[in-house]
Amino acid sequence: MSERSIPDAAGAALASGALWRDFCDALKLAGDQILAADIPADELTRAEGYRYLSRLLRLGLEKNIEFGNPDYPQFYSLSHETAKIGNDNPDNYYLNCAVDGRRDYRIRGNRGSVAYLSIETKAGSFAGGGDMAPTGHVDVNELRVAANGDFELLVSARPQPGNWLPMTAASDNILVRQTFRDRARERRAELVIECLNPAGKTGLDPLEFAGQLAQVVPFVTGTAGLFRQWMESFAAHVNQLPPNDQQMCLRCGGDPAIYYHNSRWQLGPKEVLLIEFMPPTVCRAWNFQLSNHWMESLDYRYHPICINNYSAVPETDGSIRLVVSHRDRQPLSAGVGPAGRPLPNWLSTAGHSNGGMLLRYVAAEDYPPVHTRVMLVNGFPFHFKGNNS
C-alpha cells in the first residue's frame, strides 16, 4: 500500500459522506455494551449506561478533535462533574493535554493550595481497550517552587536540568491530578503549557480531521469495555475492599504514588455497609468514594458520596468507621448516633442499589487491611433518623 493511498481513501470518505456514516454506525454498536448479560438490569443502571456513552462521546470529541493538537497544546479536563471515567476521584481536579514525545514542552503555573499535585506523561489511551502506560511522573512538592507557589517544568524525552518531567518517544498525553482536602476552601493550581519546537500548524486539516474522528468511537467503546471488564472481575468480592492489582491500575492511568482498593457494592433496601480500617501510619491523603456500575463517581454535587482524611471523624483509637446506606435524600446528619449525636462518616447510595467503590491512599508507606460487613438497618448499633426499627 502506498503512502498516499491512506490519505486518498480518507479524503474520498470525507468527500462522499462515508466518513460520517461510518462514524454513526460504529457509535450505534457501542450501545450493545449496555445490554450485555453481565450488566445489572435495573432501569437506573441502564439509563446511566446510555448517559455514560453520551458523556464518553463528549470527552472523545474533545480529546481527539478540540484538544488533539500536540504542537499547540492546551489543558482541558477529561473527567469532571458531568463526564467521568474509571472511579474518578470527587476530591480531584483533573487536567489532560495532548503531547508528542518527539517535541519539548514547558509548563508554567502556580501550585495553588491543594494537598497533592502530580503531573504525569502517558503513552496510549483506552481506545480499543489499550493501556495508558506511565512514562514520567513528578510530585510538585519535589520540584523547585517559588515562595508564592510559581514554578516552571520542562517536559521532554531528553533529560533537562532543574524541574524536568520525563517522556519517551511514545508519550502522547499528560495527566494532572490535583487532590483537595476541602474543594470549597482551597485554591487549585493554574497551569499553562507550550510546545517549544512545534512542527505542525493551527487550524483544521481535513485529512487529519478524518483520522481524529476515526479515533472517537474506539475511545468510547474501549473505555466502556475496559471498565466493564473491571466491574465483572470485582464480582468476586462484592461488598469487600481487597487491594487491587496495582500494576493493572498503573497500566490504566493510575498514579504510581497511589495505592488502590477497587471493588463493588450491592445493598438491599434494609441493609447498610460498614467499612472499618486503620489509616496507614504515613500517608499524604486518603479518600473513599461510591460510584455507579459504570465506575462513575455518584453525583457529589448533591449527595455525600465520598469522604477523606480531612473530613472523616476517627474513632478514639484513630481507626475509621464508614457507613454506607440508602438514606440518600437526607442531609449528612441523617444518621444519628448515641444521645442524638450526628452519625459521623455516613455516605449515601444516592438512590442506587449497586455500583463500584474505591479506597485510595496517596504516598502511603503501609497498607493495613480493610474490614467490611453488611448489616440490617434494625441490627445496626445506631439508628437512622426517620427509621423506627
Contacts in CASP RR format, 6 or more apart in sequence:
PFRMAT RR
TARGET T0000
AUTHOR 0000-0000-0000
METHOD contacts of the structure
MODEL  1
MSERSIPDAAGAALASGALWRDFCDALKLAGDQILAADIPADELTRAEGY
RYLSRLLRLGLEKNIEFGNPDYPQFYSLSHETAKIGNDNPDNYYLNCAVD
GRRDYRIRGNRGSVAYLSIETKAGSFAGGGDMAPTGHVDVNELRVAANGD
FELLVSARPQPGNWLPMTAASDNILVRQTFRDRARERRAELVIECLNPAG
KTGLDPLEFAGQLAQVVPFVTGTAGLFRQWMESFAAHVNQLPPNDQQMCL
RCGGDPAIYYHNSRWQLGPKEVLLIEFMPPTVCRAWNFQLSNHWMESLDY
RYHPICINNYSAVPETDGSIRLVVSHRDRQPLSAGVGPAGRPLPNWLSTA
GHSNGGMLLRYVAAEDYPPVHTRVMLVNGFPFHFKGNNS
7 207 0 8 1.000
10 19 0 8 1.000
10 207 0 8 1.000
10 210 0 8 1.000
10 211 0 8 1.000
11 19 0 8 1.000
11 206 0 8 1.000
11 207 0 8 1.000
11 210 0 8 1.000
12 18 0 8 1.000
13 19 0 8 1.000
13 22 0 8 1.000
13 210 0 8 1.000
14 206 0 8 1.000
14 207 0 8 1.000
14 209 0 8 1.000
14 210 0 8 1.000
19 210 0 8 1.000
19 213 0 8 1.000
19 214 0 8 1.000
23 213 0 8 1.000
23 214 0 8 1.000
23 216 0 8 1.000
23 217 0 8 1.000
26 217 0 8 1.000
26 221 0 8 1.000
27 57 0 8 1.000
27 217 0 8 1.000
27 220 0 8 1.000
29 221 0 8 1.000
30 53 0 8 1.000
30 217 0 8 1.000
30 220 0 8 1.000
30 221 0 8 1.000
30 224 0 8 1.000
31 50 0 8 1.000
31 53 0 8 1.000
33 39 0 8 1.000
33 53 0 8 1.000
33 221 0 8 1.000
33 224 0 8 1.000
33 225 0 8 1.000
33 228 0 8 1.000
34 46 0 8 1.000
34 49 0 8 1.000
34 50 0 8 1.000
34 53 0 8 1.000
35 46 0 8 1.000
36 228 0 8 1.000
38 228 0 8 1.000
38 231 0 8 1.000
38 232 0 8 1.000
38 235 0 8 1.000
39 45 0 8 1.000
39 46 0 8 1.000
39 228 0 8 1.000
39 293 0 8 1.000
40 293 0 8 1.000
40 353 0 8 1.000
40 354 0 8 1.000
42 353 0 8 1.000
42 354 0 8 1.000
44 292 0 8 1.000
44 351 0 8 1.000
44 352 0 8 1.000
44 353 0 8 1.000
45 292 0 8 1.000
45 293 0 8 1.000
45 294 0 8 1.000
45 354 0 8 1.000
48 292 0 8 1.000
48 293 0 8 1.000
48 294 0 8 1.000
48 296 0 8 1.000
49 293 0 8 1.000
49 294 0 8 1.000
52 224 0 8 1.000
52 294 0 8 1.000
52 296 0 8 1.000
53 220 0 8 1.000
53 224 0 8 1.000
55 82 0 8 1.000
55 83 0 8 1.000
55 84 0 8 1.000
55 296 0 8 1.000
56 83 0 8 1.000
56 85 0 8 1.000
56 219 0 8 1.000
56 220 0 8 1.000
56 223 0 8 1.000
56 224 0 8 1.000
57 216 0 8 1.000
57 220 0 8 1.000
58 83 0 8 1.000
59 78 0 8 1.000
59 79 0 8 1.000
59 83 0 8 1.000
59 85 0 8 1.000
59 219 0 8 1.000
60 215 0 8 1.000
60 216 0 8 1.000
60 219 0 8 1.000
60 220 0 8 1.000
61 216 0 8 1.000
62 76 0 8 1.000
62 78 0 8 1.000
63 78 0 8 1.000
63 96 0 8 1.000
63 98 0 8 1.000
63 125 0 8 1.000
63 219 0 8 1.000
64 212 0 8 1.000
64 213 0 8 1.000
64 215 0 8 1.000
64 216 0 8 1.000
64 219 0 8 1.000
65 209 0 8 1.000
65 212 0 8 1.000
65 213 0 8 1.000
65 216 0 8 1.000
66 76 0 8 1.000
67 73 0 8 1.000
67 74 0 8 1.000
67 76 0 8 1.000
67 96 0 8 1.000
67 97 0 8 1.000
67 98 0 8 1.000
68 98 0 8 1.000
68 212 0 8 1.000
69 98 0 8 1.000
69 200 0 8 1.000
69 202 0 8 1.000
70 98 0 8 1.000
70 99 0 8 1.000
70 100 0 8 1.000
70 103 0 8 1.000
70 172 0 8 1.000
70 195 0 8 1.000
71 100 0 8 1.000
71 103 0 8 1.000
71 195 0 8 1.000
71 198 0 8 1.000
71 199 0 8 1.000
71 200 0 8 1.000
71 201 0 8 1.000
72 195 0 8 1.000
72 198 0 8 1.000
72 202 0 8 1.000
73 97 0 8 1.000
73 98 0 8 1.000
73 99 0 8 1.000
73 105 0 8 1.000
73 193 0 8 1.000
73 194 0 8 1.000
73 195 0 8 1.000
74 97 0 8 1.000
74 193 0 8 1.000
75 95 0 8 1.000
75 96 0 8 1.000
75 97 0 8 1.000
75 176 0 8 1.000
75 191 0 8 1.000
75 192 0 8 1.000
75 193 0 8 1.000
76 95 0 8 1.000
76 96 0 8 1.000
76 97 0 8 1.000
77 93 0 8 1.000
77 94 0 8 1.000
77 95 0 8 1.000
77 96 0 8 1.000
78 85 0 8 1.000
78 94 0 8 1.000
78 96 0 8 1.000
79 85 0 8 1.000
79 86 0 8 1.000
79 88 0 8 1.000
79 92 0 8 1.000
79 94 0 8 1.000
80 88 0 8 1.000
80 94 0 8 1.000
81 299 0 8 1.000
81 300 0 8 1.000
81 301 0 8 1.000
84 295 0 8 1.000
84 296 0 8 1.000
84 297 0 8 1.000
85 126 0 8 1.000
85 223 0 8 1.000
85 227 0 8 1.000
85 295 0 8 1.000
85 296 0 8 1.000
86 227 0 8 1.000
86 230 0 8 1.000
86 252 0 8 1.000
86 291 0 8 1.000
86 295 0 8 1.000
86 296 0 8 1.000
87 262 0 8 1.000
87 289 0 8 1.000
87 291 0 8 1.000
87 295 0 8 1.000
87 297 0 8 1.000
87 356 0 8 1.000
87 358 0 8 1.000
88 94 0 8 1.000
88 296 0 8 1.000
88 297 0 8 1.000
89 177 0 8 1.000
89 179 0 8 1.000
89 287 0 8 1.000
89 289 0 8 1.000
89 297 0 8 1.000
89 306 0 8 1.000
89 360 0 8 1.000
90 287 0 8 1.000
90 289 0 8 1.000
90 297 0 8 1.000
90 300 0 8 1.000
90 305 0 8 1.000
90 306 0 8 1.000
91 179 0 8 1.000
91 180 0 8 1.000
91 181 0 8 1.000
91 183 0 8 1.000
91 285 0 8 1.000
91 287 0 8 1.000
91 306 0 8 1.000
91 308 0 8 1.000
92 177 0 8 1.000
92 178 0 8 1.000
92 179 0 8 1.000
92 180 0 8 1.000
93 114 0 8 1.000
93 178 0 8 1.000
93 180 0 8 1.000
93 183 0 8 1.000
93 188 0 8 1.000
94 175 0 8 1.000
94 176 0 8 1.000
94 177 0 8 1.000
94 178 0 8 1.000
95 174 0 8 1.000
95 175 0 8 1.000
95 176 0 8 1.000
95 178 0 8 1.000
95 191 0 8 1.000
96 173 0 8 1.000
96 174 0 8 1.000
96 175 0 8 1.000
96 176 0 8 1.000
97 173 0 8 1.000
97 174 0 8 1.000
97 176 0 8 1.000
97 193 0 8 1.000
98 172 0 8 1.000
98 173 0 8 1.000
99 105 0 8 1.000
99 121 0 8 1.000
99 155 0 8 1.000
99 167 0 8 1.000
99 171 0 8 1.000
99 172 0 8 1.000
99 173 0 8 1.000
99 174 0 8 1.000
99 195 0 8 1.000
100 171 0 8 1.000
100 172 0 8 1.000
100 195 0 8 1.000
101 121 0 8 1.000
101 156 0 8 1.000
101 157 0 8 1.000
101 167 0 8 1.000
101 168 0 8 1.000
101 169 0 8 1.000
101 170 0 8 1.000
101 171 0 8 1.000
101 172 0 8 1.000
102 157 0 8 1.000
102 169 0 8 1.000
103 156 0 8 1.000
103 195 0 8 1.000
103 196 0 8 1.000
103 197 0 8 1.000
103 198 0 8 1.000
103 199 0 8 1.000
104 154 0 8 1.000
104 155 0 8 1.000
104 156 0 8 1.000
104 158 0 8 1.000
104 195 0 8 1.000
104 196 0 8 1.000
104 197 0 8 1.000
105 154 0 8 1.000
105 155 0 8 1.000
105 156 0 8 1.000
105 193 0 8 1.000
105 194 0 8 1.000
105 195 0 8 1.000
105 196 0 8 1.000
106 152 0 8 1.000
106 153 0 8 1.000
106 154 0 8 1.000
106 155 0 8 1.000
106 193 0 8 1.000
106 194 0 8 1.000
106 196 0 8 1.000
107 119 0 8 1.000
107 152 0 8 1.000
107 153 0 8 1.000
107 154 0 8 1.000
107 155 0 8 1.000
107 165 0 8 1.000
107 191 0 8 1.000
107 192 0 8 1.000
107 193 0 8 1.000
108 150 0 8 1.000
108 151 0 8 1.000
108 152 0 8 1.000
108 153 0 8 1.000
108 191 0 8 1.000
108 192 0 8 1.000
108 193 0 8 1.000
109 150 0 8 1.000
109 151 0 8 1.000
109 152 0 8 1.000
109 189 0 8 1.000
109 190 0 8 1.000
109 191 0 8 1.000
109 192 0 8 1.000
110 148 0 8 1.000
110 149 0 8 1.000
110 150 0 8 1.000
110 151 0 8 1.000
110 189 0 8 1.000
110 190 0 8 1.000
111 117 0 8 1.000
111 140 0 8 1.000
111 145 0 8 1.000
111 149 0 8 1.000
111 151 0 8 1.000
111 189 0 8 1.000
112 149 0 8 1.000
112 186 0 8 1.000
112 187 0 8 1.000
112 188 0 8 1.000
112 189 0 8 1.000
112 190 0 8 1.000
113 186 0 8 1.000
113 187 0 8 1.000
114 178 0 8 1.000
114 179 0 8 1.000
114 180 0 8 1.000
114 186 0 8 1.000
114 187 0 8 1.000
114 188 0 8 1.000
114 189 0 8 1.000
115 179 0 8 1.000
115 180 0 8 1.000
115 181 0 8 1.000
115 186 0 8 1.000
115 284 0 8 1.000
115 285 0 8 1.000
115 310 0 8 1.000
116 139 0 8 1.000
116 177 0 8 1.000
116 178 0 8 1.000
116 179 0 8 1.000
116 257 0 8 1.000
116 284 0 8 1.000
116 285 0 8 1.000
116 362 0 8 1.000
116 363 0 8 1.000
117 139 0 8 1.000
117 140 0 8 1.000
117 141 0 8 1.000
117 176 0 8 1.000
117 177 0 8 1.000
117 178 0 8 1.000
117 179 0 8 1.000
117 189 0 8 1.000
118 137 0 8 1.000
118 138 0 8 1.000
118 139 0 8 1.000
118 140 0 8 1.000
118 176 0 8 1.000
118 177 0 8 1.000
118 255 0 8 1.000
118 257 0 8 1.000
119 137 0 8 1.000
119 138 0 8 1.000
119 140 0 8 1.000
119 153 0 8 1.000
119 165 0 8 1.000
119 174 0 8 1.000
119 175 0 8 1.000
119 176 0 8 1.000
120 134 0 8 1.000
120 135 0 8 1.000
120 136 0 8 1.000
120 137 0 8 1.000
120 138 0 8 1.000
120 165 0 8 1.000
120 174 0 8 1.000
120 175 0 8 1.000
120 176 0 8 1.000
120 177 0 8 1.000
120 255 0 8 1.000
121 134 0 8 1.000
121 135 0 8 1.000
121 136 0 8 1.000
121 137 0 8 1.000
121 155 0 8 1.000
121 165 0 8 1.000
121 166 0 8 1.000
121 167 0 8 1.000
121 168 0 8 1.000
121 171 0 8 1.000
121 173 0 8 1.000
121 174 0 8 1.000
122 132 0 8 1.000
122 133 0 8 1.000
122 134 0 8 1.000
122 135 0 8 1.000
122 171 0 8 1.000
122 172 0 8 1.000
122 173 0 8 1.000
122 174 0 8 1.000
122 175 0 8 1.000
122 253 0 8 1.000
123 132 0 8 1.000
123 133 0 8 1.000
123 135 0 8 1.000
123 168 0 8 1.000
123 170 0 8 1.000
123 171 0 8 1.000
123 172 0 8 1.000
123 173 0 8 1.000
124 130 0 8 1.000
124 131 0 8 1.000
124 132 0 8 1.000
124 133 0 8 1.000
124 170 0 8 1.000
124 172 0 8 1.000
124 173 0 8 1.000
125 132 0 8 1.000
125 172 0 8 1.000
125 173 0 8 1.000
125 219 0 8 1.000
126 132 0 8 1.000
126 219 0 8 1.000
126 222 0 8 1.000
126 223 0 8 1.000
126 226 0 8 1.000
126 252 0 8 1.000
127 215 0 8 1.000
127 218 0 8 1.000
127 219 0 8 1.000
127 222 0 8 1.000
127 223 0 8 1.000
128 218 0 8 1.000
128 221 0 8 1.000
128 222 0 8 1.000
129 222 0 8 1.000
129 223 0 8 1.000
129 225 0 8 1.000
129 226 0 8 1.000
130 222 0 8 1.000
130 226 0 8 1.000
131 251 0 8 1.000
131 252 0 8 1.000
131 253 0 8 1.000
132 173 0 8 1.000
132 175 0 8 1.000
132 251 0 8 1.000
132 252 0 8 1.000
132 253 0 8 1.000
132 254 0 8 1.000
133 170 0 8 1.000
133 250 0 8 1.000
133 251 0 8 1.000
134 250 0 8 1.000
134 253 0 8 1.000
134 254 0 8 1.000
134 256 0 8 1.000
135 166 0 8 1.000
135 167 0 8 1.000
135 168 0 8 1.000
135 170 0 8 1.000
135 171 0 8 1.000
136 165 0 8 1.000
136 166 0 8 1.000
136 167 0 8 1.000
136 171 0 8 1.000
137 165 0 8 1.000
137 255 0 8 1.000
137 256 0 8 1.000
137 257 0 8 1.000
138 153 0 8 1.000
138 163 0 8 1.000
138 164 0 8 1.000
138 165 0 8 1.000
139 257 0 8 1.000
139 363 0 8 1.000
140 151 0 8 1.000
140 189 0 8 1.000
143 151 0 8 1.000
143 153 0 8 1.000
143 163 0 8 1.000
144 151 0 8 1.000
144 162 0 8 1.000
144 163 0 8 1.000
145 151 0 8 1.000
151 163 0 8 1.000
152 163 0 8 1.000
153 163 0 8 1.000
153 164 0 8 1.000
153 165 0 8 1.000
154 160 0 8 1.000
154 162 0 8 1.000
154 163 0 8 1.000
154 164 0 8 1.000
154 165 0 8 1.000
155 164 0 8 1.000
155 165 0 8 1.000
155 167 0 8 1.000
155 174 0 8 1.000
155 193 0 8 1.000
156 164 0 8 1.000
156 166 0 8 1.000
156 167 0 8 1.000
157 166 0 8 1.000
157 167 0 8 1.000
157 168 0 8 1.000
157 169 0 8 1.000
157 171 0 8 1.000
159 166 0 8 1.000
174 193 0 8 1.000
175 253 0 8 1.000
176 189 0 8 1.000
176 191 0 8 1.000
177 255 0 8 1.000
178 188 0 8 1.000
178 189 0 8 1.000
179 285 0 8 1.000
179 287 0 8 1.000
179 362 0 8 1.000
180 186 0 8 1.000
180 188 0 8 1.000
181 285 0 8 1.000
181 308 0 8 1.000
181 309 0 8 1.000
181 310 0 8 1.000
181 311 0 8 1.000
182 310 0 8 1.000
182 311 0 8 1.000
224 294 0 8 1.000
226 252 0 8 1.000
227 294 0 8 1.000
227 295 0 8 1.000
228 294 0 8 1.000
230 262 0 8 1.000
230 295 0 8 1.000
231 264 0 8 1.000
231 293 0 8 1.000
231 294 0 8 1.000
231 295 0 8 1.000
231 355 0 8 1.000
231 356 0 8 1.000
234 262 0 8 1.000
234 263 0 8 1.000
234 264 0 8 1.000
234 356 0 8 1.000
235 264 0 8 1.000
237 263 0 8 1.000
237 264 0 8 1.000
238 263 0 8 1.000
238 264 0 8 1.000
238 265 0 8 1.000
238 266 0 8 1.000
239 263 0 8 1.000
239 264 0 8 1.000
239 265 0 8 1.000
239 266 0 8 1.000
239 267 0 8 1.000
239 273 0 8 1.000
239 372 0 8 1.000
239 374 0 8 1.000
240 263 0 8 1.000
240 372 0 8 1.000
241 261 0 8 1.000
241 263 0 8 1.000
241 275 0 8 1.000
241 357 0 8 1.000
241 359 0 8 1.000
241 370 0 8 1.000
241 372 0 8 1.000
242 261 0 8 1.000
242 263 0 8 1.000
242 370 0 8 1.000
243 259 0 8 1.000
243 260 0 8 1.000
243 261 0 8 1.000
243 367 0 8 1.000
244 260 0 8 1.000
244 261 0 8 1.000
244 262 0 8 1.000
246 259 0 8 1.000
246 260 0 8 1.000
249 258 0 8 1.000
249 260 0 8 1.000
249 262 0 8 1.000
250 256 0 8 1.000
254 260 0 8 1.000
255 362 0 8 1.000
257 284 0 8 1.000
257 362 0 8 1.000
257 363 0 8 1.000
258 360 0 8 1.000
258 361 0 8 1.000
258 362 0 8 1.000
259 360 0 8 1.000
259 361 0 8 1.000
259 364 0 8 1.000
259 367 0 8 1.000
260 358 0 8 1.000
260 359 0 8 1.000
260 360 0 8 1.000
261 358 0 8 1.000
261 359 0 8 1.000
261 360 0 8 1.000
261 370 0 8 1.000
262 356 0 8 1.000
262 357 0 8 1.000
262 358 0 8 1.000
263 356 0 8 1.000
263 357 0 8 1.000
263 358 0 8 1.000
264 354 0 8 1.000
264 355 0 8 1.000
264 356 0 8 1.000
264 357 0 8 1.000
265 273 0 8 1.000
265 290 0 8 1.000
265 324 0 8 1.000
265 354 0 8 1.000
265 355 0 8 1.000
265 356 0 8 1.000
265 357 0 8 1.000
266 353 0 8 1.000
266 354 0 8 1.000
266 355 0 8 1.000
267 273 0 8 1.000
267 324 0 8 1.000
267 325 0 8 1.000
267 326 0 8 1.000
267 349 0 8 1.000
267 353 0 8 1.000
267 354 0 8 1.000
267 374 0 8 1.000
268 326 0 8 1.000
268 353 0 8 1.000
269 326 0 8 1.000
269 353 0 8 1.000
270 376 0 8 1.000
270 377 0 8 1.000
270 378 0 8 1.000
271 374 0 8 1.000
271 375 0 8 1.000
271 376 0 8 1.000
271 377 0 8 1.000
272 323 0 8 1.000
272 324 0 8 1.000
272 325 0 8 1.000
272 374 0 8 1.000
272 375 0 8 1.000
272 376 0 8 1.000
272 377 0 8 1.000
272 380 0 8 1.000
273 323 0 8 1.000
273 324 0 8 1.000
273 325 0 8 1.000
273 372 0 8 1.000
273 373 0 8 1.000
273 374 0 8 1.000
273 375 0 8 1.000
274 321 0 8 1.000
274 322 0 8 1.000
274 323 0 8 1.000
274 324 0 8 1.000
274 372 0 8 1.000
274 373 0 8 1.000
274 374 0 8 1.000
274 375 0 8 1.000
274 380 0 8 1.000
275 288 0 8 1.000
275 320 0 8 1.000
275 321 0 8 1.000
275 322 0 8 1.000
275 323 0 8 1.000
275 324 0 8 1.000
275 359 0 8 1.000
275 370 0 8 1.000
275 371 0 8 1.000
275 372 0 8 1.000
276 319 0 8 1.000
276 320 0 8 1.000
276 321 0 8 1.000
276 322 0 8 1.000
276 370 0 8 1.000
276 371 0 8 1.000
276 372 0 8 1.000
277 319 0 8 1.000
277 320 0 8 1.000
277 359 0 8 1.000
277 368 0 8 1.000
277 369 0 8 1.000
277 370 0 8 1.000
277 371 0 8 1.000
278 317 0 8 1.000
278 318 0 8 1.000
278 319 0 8 1.000
278 320 0 8 1.000
278 368 0 8 1.000
279 286 0 8 1.000
279 309 0 8 1.000
279 318 0 8 1.000
279 319 0 8 1.000
279 320 0 8 1.000
279 361 0 8 1.000
279 368 0 8 1.000
280 286 0 8 1.000
280 361 0 8 1.000
280 364 0 8 1.000
280 365 0 8 1.000
280 366 0 8 1.000
280 367 0 8 1.000
280 368 0 8 1.000
281 365 0 8 1.000
281 366 0 8 1.000
282 363 0 8 1.000
282 364 0 8 1.000
282 365 0 8 1.000
282 366 0 8 1.000
283 309 0 8 1.000
283 361 0 8 1.000
283 362 0 8 1.000
283 363 0 8 1.000
283 364 0 8 1.000
283 365 0 8 1.000
284 362 0 8 1.000
284 363 0 8 1.000
284 364 0 8 1.000
285 308 0 8 1.000
285 309 0 8 1.000
285 310 0 8 1.000
285 361 0 8 1.000
285 362 0 8 1.000
285 363 0 8 1.000
286 308 0 8 1.000
286 309 0 8 1.000
286 359 0 8 1.000
286 360 0 8 1.000
286 361 0 8 1.000
286 362 0 8 1.000
286 364 0 8 1.000
287 306 0 8 1.000
287 307 0 8 1.000
287 308 0 8 1.000
287 309 0 8 1.000
287 359 0 8 1.000
287 360 0 8 1.000
288 306 0 8 1.000
288 307 0 8 1.000
288 308 0 8 1.000
288 322 0 8 1.000
288 347 0 8 1.000
288 357 0 8 1.000
288 358 0 8 1.000
288 359 0 8 1.000
288 360 0 8 1.000
289 297 0 8 1.000
289 298 0 8 1.000
289 305 0 8 1.000
289 306 0 8 1.000
289 357 0 8 1.000
289 358 0 8 1.000
290 297 0 8 1.000
290 298 0 8 1.000
290 305 0 8 1.000
290 306 0 8 1.000
290 324 0 8 1.000
290 347 0 8 1.000
290 348 0 8 1.000
290 349 0 8 1.000
290 350 0 8 1.000
290 352 0 8 1.000
290 355 0 8 1.000
290 356 0 8 1.000
290 357 0 8 1.000
291 297 0 8 1.000
291 298 0 8 1.000
291 355 0 8 1.000
291 356 0 8 1.000
291 357 0 8 1.000
291 358 0 8 1.000
292 298 0 8 1.000
292 352 0 8 1.000
292 355 0 8 1.000
292 356 0 8 1.000
293 354 0 8 1.000
293 355 0 8 1.000
293 356 0 8 1.000
295 356 0 8 1.000
297 305 0 8 1.000
297 306 0 8 1.000
298 305 0 8 1.000
298 348 0 8 1.000
298 349 0 8 1.000
298 350 0 8 1.000
298 352 0 8 1.000
299 305 0 8 1.000
299 350 0 8 1.000
300 306 0 8 1.000
302 350 0 8 1.000
303 328 0 8 1.000
303 348 0 8 1.000
303 350 0 8 1.000
304 332 0 8 1.000
304 346 0 8 1.000
304 347 0 8 1.000
304 348 0 8 1.000
305 347 0 8 1.000
305 348 0 8 1.000
305 349 0 8 1.000
305 350 0 8 1.000
306 347 0 8 1.000
307 322 0 8 1.000
307 345 0 8 1.000
307 347 0 8 1.000
312 320 0 8 1.000
312 322 0 8 1.000
312 344 0 8 1.000
312 345 0 8 1.000
313 344 0 8 1.000
313 345 0 8 1.000
314 320 0 8 1.000
315 321 0 8 1.000
320 345 0 8 1.000
321 344 0 8 1.000
321 345 0 8 1.000
322 345 0 8 1.000
322 346 0 8 1.000
322 347 0 8 1.000
323 335 0 8 1.000
323 343 0 8 1.000
323 345 0 8 1.000
323 346 0 8 1.000
323 347 0 8 1.000
323 380 0 8 1.000
323 382 0 8 1.000
324 347 0 8 1.000
324 348 0 8 1.000
324 349 0 8 1.000
324 357 0 8 1.000
325 335 0 8 1.000
325 346 0 8 1.000
325 347 0 8 1.000
325 348 0 8 1.000
325 349 0 8 1.000
325 377 0 8 1.000
325 384 0 8 1.000
326 348 0 8 1.000
326 349 0 8 1.000
326 351 0 8 1.000
327 334 0 8 1.000
327 335 0 8 1.000
327 346 0 8 1.000
327 348 0 8 1.000
327 384 0 8 1.000
327 385 0 8 1.000
328 348 0 8 1.000
328 349 0 8 1.000
328 350 0 8 1.000
328 351 0 8 1.000
329 348 0 8 1.000
330 348 0 8 1.000
330 385 0 8 1.000
332 342 0 8 1.000
332 346 0 8 1.000
333 342 0 8 1.000
333 343 0 8 1.000
333 385 0 8 1.000
334 343 0 8 1.000
334 346 0 8 1.000
334 384 0 8 1.000
334 385 0 8 1.000
335 342 0 8 1.000
335 343 0 8 1.000
335 346 0 8 1.000
335 382 0 8 1.000
335 383 0 8 1.000
335 384 0 8 1.000
335 385 0 8 1.000
336 342 0 8 1.000
336 343 0 8 1.000
336 382 0 8 1.000
336 383 0 8 1.000
336 384 0 8 1.000
336 385 0 8 1.000
337 343 0 8 1.000
337 382 0 8 1.000
337 383 0 8 1.000
338 382 0 8 1.000
343 382 0 8 1.000
343 384 0 8 1.000
359 370 0 8 1.000
361 367 0 8 1.000
377 384 0 8 1.000
377 387 0 8 1.000
377 389 0 8 1.000
378 389 0 8 1.000
379 389 0 8 1.000
383 389 0 8 1.000
END
